[in-house]
Amino acid sequence: MLFGLSIPPPAVAASPWLERVMTNSLDRLTRWLCGSVSNQRQAFESPPLYGHIHVRYRPLGQLAPRSMLIEQAYAIAPKEPYRIRVVRPLLCPEQGLKVMNYTLAEPQRFFGAIDDADLRSEIREDDLTHLEGCNYLVRDQGDHFSGSVEPGCHCRVRRKGRDSYLVSEFVLRNGSMETIDRGHDPDTHEQLWGSLPGPFLFERKEDWSDELLPLWGGLMQG
């Protein structure tokens, strides 16, 4: 692992050394994501500006390697998530680290699956639909990862009766995460929704990375 060195996407066929470095980065990215984070401190300090949100990632061992269920919910309604998806970090030969993004065909069916191993085990690849244009391109910056939705304005979101495209960025550290999402008009590119005061600041509350090692035939490195 190259701490303190930004690792760019490979432009040519990777050497075995670079492949090991990138695989180590991929494993570390997956481990750092796997757990529960909350912006409780931020929400309590600035209640008019930020809602109190829980974001939780948990592995889905029956799916392709590194697949994780992600659930986002307000603290006042933890059993009623406003977003439930499946993400899958991987290495792309042309683009380097990438987090694929999938929606579930019947999301309500899997409400509560984050805390219910039996319900999580019912999620199948057939339940997933890839969200075109909504994958994240990620860079390993040594002590953190930075990521953004792939360029092209293709990640479309309909909100409050209007079409928009998503501009989203995150910074992930071992124990914290910053995220900012904004929606823009496809024609004028003006911002229609999203955080104006700044990013959401999440702190880790639970670490579930130990659940990764037994999965996928030992693919994950400790």
C-alpha positions in Angstrom: 0.0 0.0 0.0 1.4 3.4 -0.9 0.5 5.8 1.9 0.7 9.4 0.9 0.7 8.7 -2.8 -2.2 9.3 -5.0 -2.8 6.3 -7.3 -4.2 7.3 -10.6 -6.3 5.0 -12.9 -4.0 2.8 -15.0 -3.6 4.1 -18.6 -2.0 0.9 -19.8 -1.9 -2.8 -18.8 -1.0 -2.9 -15.2 2.2 -4.6 -14.0 1.9 -7.3 -11.3 3.2 -4.8 -8.7 0.6 -2.2 -9.7 -2.1 -4.8 -9.7 -1.2 -5.8 -6.1 -1.2 -2.1 -5.1 -4.6 -1.5 -6.7 -6.1 -4.7 -5.1 -4.8 -3.6 -1.7 -6.5 -0.2 -2.3 -9.7 -2.0 -3.3 -9.7 -4.1 -0.2 -9.1 -1.1 2.0 -11.9 0.9 0.4 -14.3 -2.0 0.9 -13.3 -2.4 4.6 -13.6 1.3 5.3 -17.1 1.4 3.8 -18.3 -1.6 5.7 -20.1 -0.3 8.8 -22.5 2.3 10.1 -21.9 6.0 10.2 -23.9 8.9 11.5 -23.8 12.7 11.3 -25.2 13.0 14.8 -22.6 15.6 16.0 -23.2 17.8 13.0 -27.0 17.5 13.1 -27.0 18.4 16.8 -24.7 21.4 16.3 -26.6 22.8 13.3 -30.2 21.4 13.4 -31.7 23.9 10.9 -29.1 22.9 8.3 -28.6 19.2 8.6 -31.0 16.3 9.3 -29.7 13.5 11.5 -28.9 10.6 9.1 -27.6 7.0 9.5 -25.8 5.4 6.5 -25.0 1.7 6.8 -23.1 -0.7 4.6 -23.2 -4.5 5.1 -21.7 -7.3 2.9 -23.9 -9.6 0.8 -21.9 -12.8 0.6 -24.3 -14.5 -1.8 -23.6 -11.9 -4.5 -20.5 -11.0 -6.6 -17.4 -10.2 -4.5 -17.5 -7.0 -2.4 -21.2 -6.4 -2.9 -22.8 -4.5 0.0 -26.3 -3.4 0.9 -26.5 0.3 1.7 -29.3 1.8 3.7 -29.9 5.5 4.4 -32.4 6.6 7.0 -33.3 9.5 9.2 -32.6 8.9 12.9 -36.3 9.7 13.7 -37.4 6.8 11.4 -34.6 4.2 11.4 -36.9 1.4 10.2 -38.1 3.4 7.2 -35.0 4.1 5.0 -35.4 6.7 2.3 -32.8 4.9 0.2 -31.7 1.3 -0.1 -29.3 0.2 -2.7 -26.5 -2.3 -3.5 -23.0 -1.1 -4.2 -20.0 -3.0 -5.5 -16.4 -1.7 -5.4 -14.3 -3.2 -8.1 -11.2 -2.6 -10.3 -11.9 -1.4 -13.8 -9.0 -1.8 -16.3 -9.6 1.6 -17.9 -10.7 3.6 -14.9 -9.1 2.1 -11.8 -11.2 2.0 -8.6 -14.9 2.2 -9.2 -18.0 1.7 -7.1 -20.9 0.3 -9.1 -24.4 1.4 -8.0 -27.6 -0.8 -8.2 -31.2 -0.2 -7.3 -33.5 -3.0 -6.0 -36.6 -4.0 -7.8 -38.7 -4.1 -4.6 -36.8 -2.0 -2.1 -39.6 -2.1 0.5 -39.2 -5.9 0.6 -35.8 -5.5 2.1 -36.4 -2.8 4.6 -34.6 -3.9 7.8 -32.3 -6.3 6.0 -29.3 -4.4 7.3 -30.1 -5.9 10.7 -31.5 -9.2 9.5 -29.0 -11.7 8.0 -31.8 -14.0 6.8 -33.5 -11.2 4.9 -30.2 -10.0 3.4 -29.5 -13.5 2.2 -32.7 -13.3 0.0 -31.2 -10.6 -2.2 -30.3 -12.0 -5.6 -28.5 -10.6 -8.6 -31.9 -10.7 -10.4 -33.2 -8.2 -7.9 -30.6 -5.6 -9.0 -30.8 -3.0 -11.8 -27.6 -1.2 -12.7 -28.0 2.6 -12.4 -26.4 3.8 -15.6 -24.2 6.8 -15.1 -24.4 6.6 -11.3 -21.1 4.8 -10.6 -18.4 6.5 -8.6 -14.8 6.9 -9.8 -12.5 6.7 -6.8 -8.9 7.7 -6.1 -6.7 6.4 -3.3 -5.1 9.4 -1.7 -3.1 7.4 0.9 -4.9 8.4 4.1 -8.3 8.7 2.5 -10.3 8.0 -0.7 -12.0 10.6 -2.8 -14.8 9.7 -5.2 -17.3 11.4 -7.5 -20.1 10.3 -9.8 -18.7 9.5 -13.2 -18.8 12.5 -15.6 -21.4 13.1 -18.3 -24.5 14.2 -16.4 -26.1 10.8 -17.0 -27.1 10.0 -13.4 -30.7 11.2 -13.6 -32.9 11.9 -10.6 -36.5 13.0 -10.6 -37.3 15.1 -7.5 -40.3 17.2 -6.7 -41.6 16.7 -10.2 -38.5 17.9 -11.9 -35.7 16.0 -13.8 -32.2 16.6 -12.6 -28.8 15.0 -12.9 -26.7 14.1 -9.8 -23.4 15.6 -8.9 -22.1 13.7 -5.9 -18.7 13.6 -4.2 -17.3 11.8 -1.1 -14.2 11.6 1.0 -13.8 8.4 3.0 -11.4 7.9 5.9 -10.9 5.1 8.3 -13.6 6.1 10.7 -15.4 9.0 8.9 -17.0 10.0 5.7 -17.9 13.3 4.1 -20.6 13.4 1.3 -22.3 16.1 -0.7 -25.1 15.5 -3.3 -26.5 18.2 -5.6 -29.1 18.0 -8.3 -28.8 20.2 -11.4 -31.1 21.1 -14.3 -30.2 19.0 -17.4 -30.6 22.1 -19.7 -29.4 25.1 -17.7 -27.2 23.2 -15.2 -28.5 25.4 -12.4 -28.6 23.8 -8.9 -32.1 22.6 -8.1 -31.5 20.8 -4.8 -28.9 19.6 -2.4 -26.8 20.9 0.4 -25.9 24.6 0.3 -24.0 25.0 3.6 -21.5 22.2 2.8 -21.0 18.4 3.0 -22.5 16.0 5.5 -19.9 14.9 8.1 -20.4 11.3 9.2 -18.5 9.5 12.0 -18.3 5.7 12.3 -20.6 4.1 14.9 -20.2 0.4 14.1 -17.5 -1.5 12.2 -18.6 -4.6 10.3 -15.5 -5.1 8.3 -14.8 -8.4 10.1 -17.8 -9.9 8.2 -15.8 -9.5 4.9 -13.0 -11.9 5.6 -15.0 -15.2 5.7 -16.7 -14.3 2.4 -16.0 -15.0 -1.3 -13.5 -17.8 -0.8 -10.9 -15.7 1.1 -10.7 -13.1 -1.7 -10.5 -10.2 0.8 -7.1 -9.6 2.3 -6.8 -8.9 6.0 
